[in-house]
Amino acid sequence: MKNLNNKVAYITGGTKGIGLGIAKALLSTGMKVAISGRKQQNIDLALEQLGESDNVMGVVSDVSDILSETRAIEAITSQWGNIDVLIANAGVGYFSPIDTMSQEQWNEMIETNLTGAFNTLKAGVESLKRSEGYYLTIASLAGVNFFAQGAGYNATKFGLVGFTQAAMLDLRPHNIKVSCIMPGSVATHFRGNIPSSKDDWKIQAEDIGQIVVDLLRMPHRTLPSKIEVRPTRPDLK
Ligand SMILES: NC(=O)c1ccc[n+]([C@@H]2O[C@H](COP(=O)([O-])OP(=O)(O)OC[C@H]3O[C@@H](n4cnc5c(N)ncnc54)[C@H](OP(=O)(O)O)[C@@H]3O)[C@@H](O)[C@H]2O)c1
C-alpha cells in the first residue's frame, strides 16, 4: 500500500499487548484503526491510551463467536466504509501437561486462537476483496517449535500457521495479501504477566507494530508470507 493515510484497519484483541502496540503504530501512519476485546471496560482503557480521535474506534467482540465478529465488521464498515487491513491477533495461552489440561482451557485456546482467526477472516473477507487489502495473523514461534506443557497452545499456533499459509494461496488471486507473524517472547500481559523492567530483553509490542507497518508498505509485487521474530538476546538465566 503506497499511502496508508486513511486506510482502515481492524485489530482483534487490541485492548493490550501486541494488538495495542500495532494500533499505535498504524495510527501514527494516519490510518483509521478499530480495536476489539471482550469487555467494554478494557476497550475504554485502551482508547484512553490511544487518544481521543476520529481515527480510532473500539468494538466489543468475542472472536470465538462468528455472529459477534460479523457485527464488529458491520460496525466498522458502516462507520468508515470498508476495511483494508484485518489483523487476527486475539489469543490466549494456558500451559500445562496434557494429562492435566482442562477441557475448558483446551476449548478456549482452540476457539480463540484458531477458530477466532477463521471467524475474523470469514466476516471480513468480502471487505478485503473490495479493497484488495491485507490479512495478517499473529501466530507464534510456538507454531513451529513444540515444548513440554505446550500441547494445547502448540496445536493452535501450528494450526494457525498452516491456516494462514493456505489462506494466502486462496486469496492471492483476489489481490489480497496474507502474512503470518510469528513472534517469540513479547513483553505483554500474556498469561497474566505484568510488563515491567524484567521484560526489557523481550520484543516490545511496538516492535511488532513496526513490522506490520513495514509489511503494509512493501511493494505490492512482493509478499513476505511468514515472518519469524525473536529477541536478539534471549534471557537464558
Ligand atoms: N506475548 C508473547 O510472548 C507472544 C508471543 C507470540 C505470540 N503471541 C500472540 O500474540 C497475540 C496477542 O497476545 P499478547 O501477548 O498481546 O497478550 P495480551 O497482552 O494478553 O493481549 C491479548 C489480547 O487478546 C484479547 N482477547 C483474548 N481473548 C479474546 C477473545 N475471545 N475475543 C477478543 N479478544 C480477545 C484481549 O482482550 P480482552 O482481554 O480485553 O478481551 C487482549 O486484547 C496472541 O495471539 C498470542 O498468542 C504472544
Ligand as a Chemical Component Dictionary entry (heavy atoms), coordinates in Angstrom:
data_LIG
# 
_chem_comp.id                   LIG 
_chem_comp.type                 NON-POLYMER 
_chem_comp.pdbx_formal_charge   0 
_chem_comp.three_letter_code    LIG 
# 
loop_
_chem_comp_atom.comp_id 
_chem_comp_atom.atom_id 
_chem_comp_atom.alt_atom_id 
_chem_comp_atom.type_symbol 
_chem_comp_atom.charge 
_chem_comp_atom.model_Cartn_x 
_chem_comp_atom.model_Cartn_y 
_chem_comp_atom.model_Cartn_z 
_chem_comp_atom.pdbx_ordinal 
LIG N1  N1  N 0  3.371   -12.288 24.388 1  
LIG C1  C1  C 0  4.062   -13.183 23.716 2  
LIG O1  O1  O 0  5.186   -13.564 24.118 3  
LIG C2  C2  C 0  3.521   -13.731 22.422 4  
LIG C3  C3  C 0  4.417   -14.403 21.570 5  
LIG C4  C4  C 0  3.945   -14.904 20.370 6  
LIG C5  C5  C 0  2.641   -14.746 20.016 7  
LIG N2  N2  N 1  1.760   -14.115 20.866 8  
LIG C6  C6  C 0  0.374   -13.977 20.418 9  
LIG O2  O2  O 0  0.072   -12.603 20.313 10 
LIG C7  C7  C 0  -1.339  -12.414 20.429 11 
LIG C8  C8  C 0  -1.598  -11.283 21.406 12 
LIG O3  O3  O 0  -1.144  -11.680 22.687 13 
LIG P1  P1  P 0  -0.466  -10.671 23.716 14 
LIG O4  O4  O 0  0.863   -11.215 24.032 15 
LIG O5  O5  O -1 -0.596  -9.284  23.250 16 
LIG O6  O6  O 0  -1.381  -10.953 25.008 17 
LIG P2  P2  P 0  -2.263  -9.979  25.945 18 
LIG O7  O7  O 0  -1.454  -8.807  26.368 19 
LIG O8  O8  O 0  -2.834  -10.887 26.977 20 
LIG O9  O9  O 0  -3.436  -9.489  24.978 21 
LIG C9  C9  C 0  -4.393  -10.391 24.476 22 
LIG C10 C10 C 0  -5.481  -9.637  23.739 23 
LIG O10 O10 O 0  -6.420  -10.593 23.208 24 
LIG C11 C11 C 0  -7.735  -10.211 23.579 25 
LIG N3  N3  N 0  -8.594  -11.390 23.621 26 
LIG C12 C12 C 0  -8.406  -12.563 24.278 27 
LIG N4  N4  N 0  -9.426  -13.409 24.019 28 
LIG C13 C13 C 0  -10.259 -12.752 23.169 29 
LIG C14 C14 C 0  -11.478 -13.099 22.517 30 
LIG N5  N5  N 0  -12.041 -14.306 22.686 31 
LIG N6  N6  N 0  -12.057 -12.187 21.707 32 
LIG C15 C15 C 0  -11.489 -10.966 21.520 33 
LIG N7  N7  N 0  -10.351 -10.588 22.091 34 
LIG C16 C16 C 0  -9.745  -11.474 22.919 35 
LIG C17 C17 C 0  -7.571  -9.486  24.925 36 
LIG O11 O11 O 0  -8.630  -8.576  25.111 37 
LIG P3  P3  P 0  -9.684  -8.597  26.363 38 
LIG O12 O12 O 0  -8.985  -9.321  27.495 39 
LIG O13 O13 O 0  -9.911  -7.146  26.599 40 
LIG O14 O14 O 0  -10.857 -9.327  25.813 41 
LIG C18 C18 C 0  -6.265  -8.717  24.659 42 
LIG O15 O15 O 0  -6.534  -7.510  23.971 43 
LIG C19 C19 C 0  -1.899  -13.771 20.866 44 
LIG O16 O16 O 0  -2.461  -14.408 19.744 45 
LIG C20 C20 C 0  -0.679  -14.522 21.360 46 
LIG O17 O17 O 0  -0.840  -15.905 21.228 47 
LIG C21 C21 C 0  2.187   -13.594 22.058 48 
# 
loop_
_chem_comp_bond.comp_id 
_chem_comp_bond.atom_id_1 
_chem_comp_bond.atom_id_2 
_chem_comp_bond.value_order 
_chem_comp_bond.pdbx_ordinal 
LIG N1  C1  SING 1  
LIG C1  O1  DOUB 2  
LIG C1  C2  SING 3  
LIG C2  C3  SING 4  
LIG C2  C21 DOUB 5  
LIG C3  C4  DOUB 6  
LIG C4  C5  SING 7  
LIG C5  N2  DOUB 8  
LIG N2  C6  SING 9  
LIG N2  C21 SING 10 
LIG C6  O2  SING 11 
LIG C6  C20 SING 12 
LIG O2  C7  SING 13 
LIG C7  C8  SING 14 
LIG C7  C19 SING 15 
LIG C8  O3  SING 16 
LIG O3  P1  SING 17 
LIG P1  O4  DOUB 18 
LIG P1  O5  SING 19 
LIG P1  O6  SING 20 
LIG O6  P2  SING 21 
LIG P2  O7  DOUB 22 
LIG P2  O8  SING 23 
LIG P2  O9  SING 24 
LIG O9  C9  SING 25 
LIG C9  C10 SING 26 
LIG C10 O10 SING 27 
LIG C10 C18 SING 28 
LIG O10 C11 SING 29 
LIG C11 N3  SING 30 
LIG C11 C17 SING 31 
LIG N3  C12 SING 32 
LIG N3  C16 SING 33 
LIG C12 N4  DOUB 34 
LIG N4  C13 SING 35 
LIG C13 C14 SING 36 
LIG C13 C16 DOUB 37 
LIG C14 N5  SING 38 
LIG C14 N6  DOUB 39 
LIG N6  C15 SING 40 
LIG C15 N7  DOUB 41 
LIG N7  C16 SING 42 
LIG C17 O11 SING 43 
LIG C17 C18 SING 44 
LIG O11 P3  SING 45 
LIG P3  O12 DOUB 46 
LIG P3  O13 SING 47 
LIG P3  O14 SING 48 
LIG C18 O15 SING 49 
LIG C19 O16 SING 50 
LIG C19 C20 SING 51 
LIG C20 O17 SING 52 
# 
